[in-house]
């Protein structure tokens, strides 16, 4: 062959060049694709492991959520008709306002939302009171957590012409478990 015509130095150089080219080709066409595939599979495995860990934490918490729901549903009164639920909630809010010496300017039910496991009554309330009375009113509305009452929106402004009196608009939500 033509390699026999080369001297020793040229043969060494040709073999070195040929080996570098062959190593480069092997790396580019065999090792690199296998390595990229390997990294991709490792990434997918890490993603699946993270999803499984998250799902197992959620599954562990599911029993806790179900037990809490069972406790609350035992405490919650059976659902009556919507008018009775609204009337009871309005009476509760008015009772708390009388105890805390808050003056209810306006109170009106806005909406009754039905969800799969509960229904929610939204009530718009406008209250006038001093800072101490208003904070006690807010605390007393939300404090008995078994009532499932939550304040969704809270706006406060000072009453025009009177110092120390605050006018507050609240969006109160009460949930009833089915």
C-alpha positions as CSV (number, residue, x, y, z in Angstrom):
1,X,0.0,0.0,0.0
2,X,0.8,3.6,-0.1
3,X,1.7,3.7,3.6
4,X,4.7,1.5,2.9
5,X,6.2,4.4,0.9
6,X,6.3,6.6,3.9
7,X,9.3,6.9,6.2
8,X,9.1,6.2,9.9
9,X,8.2,9.8,10.9
10,X,5.5,10.1,8.3
11,X,4.0,6.7,9.3
12,X,3.9,7.9,12.9
13,X,2.3,11.2,11.9
14,X,-0.3,9.4,9.7
15,X,-1.1,6.9,12.4
16,X,-1.5,9.7,15.0
17,X,-3.7,11.7,12.6
18,X,-5.8,8.7,11.8
19,X,-6.2,7.8,15.5
20,X,-7.2,11.4,16.4
21,X,-9.8,11.4,13.6
22,X,-11.2,8.0,14.5
23,X,-11.4,8.9,18.2
24,X,-13.2,12.2,17.3
25,X,-15.6,10.3,15.1
26,X,-16.3,7.7,17.7
27,X,-16.9,10.4,20.3
28,X,-19.2,12.4,18.0
29,X,-21.2,9.5,16.7
30,X,-21.2,7.0,19.5
31,X,-20.2,8.4,22.9
32,X,-21.9,11.8,22.8
33,X,-25.4,10.5,21.7
34,X,-25.3,7.8,24.3
35,X,-24.2,10.4,27.0
36,X,-27.0,12.8,25.9
37,X,-29.6,10.0,26.1
38,X,-28.2,8.9,29.5
39,X,-28.6,12.5,30.9
40,X,-32.0,12.8,29.4
41,X,-33.1,9.5,31.0
42,X,-31.6,10.6,34.4
43,X,-33.5,13.8,34.2
44,X,-36.8,12.0,33.5
45,X,-36.1,9.6,36.4
46,X,-35.4,12.5,38.8
47,X,-38.7,14.2,37.6
48,X,-40.7,11.0,38.1
49,X,-39.1,10.5,41.6
50,X,-40.0,14.0,42.6
51,X,-43.6,13.5,41.3
52,X,-43.8,10.2,43.3
53,X,-42.5,11.9,46.5
54,X,-45.0,14.7,46.1
55,X,-47.8,12.2,45.4
56,X,-46.9,10.2,48.4
57,X,-46.9,13.3,50.6
58,X,-50.3,14.2,49.2
59,X,-51.6,10.7,49.8
60,X,-50.3,10.8,53.4
61,X,-52.0,14.2,53.9
62,X,-55.3,12.9,52.3
63,X,-56.1,10.9,55.5
64,X,-55.5,14.0,57.6
65,X,-57.7,16.1,55.4
66,X,-60.4,13.5,55.4
67,X,-60.3,13.2,59.2
68,X,-60.4,17.0,59.6
69,X,-63.4,17.1,57.2
70,X,-65.1,14.4,59.2
71,X,-64.6,16.3,62.4
72,X,-65.9,19.5,60.9
73,X,-68.8,17.8,59.2
74,X,-69.9,16.4,62.6
75,X,-69.7,19.8,64.2
76,X,-71.4,21.5,61.2
77,X,-75.2,21.5,61.3
78,X,-77.0,19.7,58.6
79,X,-77.9,22.0,55.7
80,X,-81.2,23.6,56.0
81,X,-82.8,25.7,53.4
82,X,-80.9,28.7,52.1
83,X,-83.0,31.3,53.8
84,X,-82.6,29.8,57.2
85,X,-78.8,29.6,56.7
86,X,-78.7,33.2,55.7
87,X,-80.9,34.3,58.6
88,X,-78.8,32.4,61.1
89,X,-75.6,34.0,59.8
90,X,-77.1,37.5,59.8
91,X,-78.3,37.0,63.4
92,X,-74.8,35.8,64.4
93,X,-73.1,38.9,62.9
94,X,-75.7,41.2,64.5
95,X,-75.3,39.6,67.8
96,X,-71.5,39.9,67.7
97,X,-71.8,43.6,66.7
98,X,-74.1,44.3,69.6
99,X,-71.7,42.6,72.1
100,X,-68.8,44.6,70.7
101,X,-70.7,47.9,70.5
102,X,-70.3,48.2,66.7
103,X,-72.9,50.0,64.7
104,X,-74.0,48.1,61.6
105,X,-74.8,50.6,58.9
106,X,-75.6,48.1,56.1
107,X,-75.8,44.3,56.0
108,X,-77.0,42.3,53.0
109,X,-76.4,38.9,51.6
110,X,-74.7,39.0,48.2
111,X,-74.5,35.4,47.0
112,X,-74.9,31.8,47.9
113,X,-72.3,29.6,46.1
114,X,-72.8,25.8,45.9
115,X,-69.7,23.7,45.7
116,X,-69.4,19.9,45.6
117,X,-68.9,19.4,49.3
118,X,-70.2,22.7,50.8
119,X,-72.1,25.9,50.2
120,X,-70.8,29.4,50.9
121,X,-72.8,32.4,51.8
122,X,-71.3,35.8,51.0
123,X,-72.5,38.8,53.1
124,X,-71.6,42.5,52.6
125,X,-71.4,44.4,55.9
126,X,-70.7,48.1,56.6
127,X,-69.7,48.8,60.2
128,X,-68.9,52.0,62.2
129,X,-66.9,51.7,65.4
130,X,-63.7,52.9,67.1
131,X,-60.5,51.1,66.4
132,X,-60.7,48.9,69.6
133,X,-64.3,48.0,69.0
134,X,-63.7,47.2,65.3
135,X,-60.7,45.0,66.1
136,X,-62.7,43.1,68.8
137,X,-65.6,42.7,66.3
138,X,-63.3,41.2,63.7
139,X,-61.7,38.9,66.2
140,X,-65.1,37.7,67.5
141,X,-66.4,37.1,64.0
142,X,-63.6,34.8,63.0
143,X,-62.5,33.4,66.3
144,X,-64.9,30.5,66.8
145,X,-63.4,28.5,63.9
146,X,-66.1,25.9,64.1
147,X,-68.5,28.5,62.7
148,X,-66.5,28.4,59.5
149,X,-66.7,32.2,59.1
150,X,-64.0,34.0,57.2
151,X,-63.5,37.7,56.3
152,X,-62.7,37.7,52.5
153,X,-62.3,41.5,52.0
154,X,-61.7,44.3,54.5
155,X,-61.7,48.0,53.7
156,X,-61.3,50.7,56.4
157,X,-61.7,54.5,56.2
158,X,-62.2,57.2,58.8
159,X,-65.7,58.6,59.1
160,X,-66.0,62.0,57.7
161,X,-66.3,64.7,60.4
162,X,-65.7,62.4,63.3
163,X,-62.3,61.6,64.8
164,X,-61.8,58.1,66.3
165,X,-64.7,56.5,64.4
166,X,-63.8,54.2,61.5
167,X,-66.1,53.0,58.7
168,X,-65.3,49.5,57.5
169,X,-66.7,47.5,54.7
170,X,-66.4,43.7,55.0
171,X,-67.1,40.8,52.8
172,X,-67.9,37.9,55.1
173,X,-68.1,34.3,54.0
174,X,-69.7,31.5,55.9
175,X,-69.3,27.9,54.8
176,X,-71.9,25.2,55.4
177,X,-70.8,21.6,55.0
178,X,-73.2,19.2,53.2
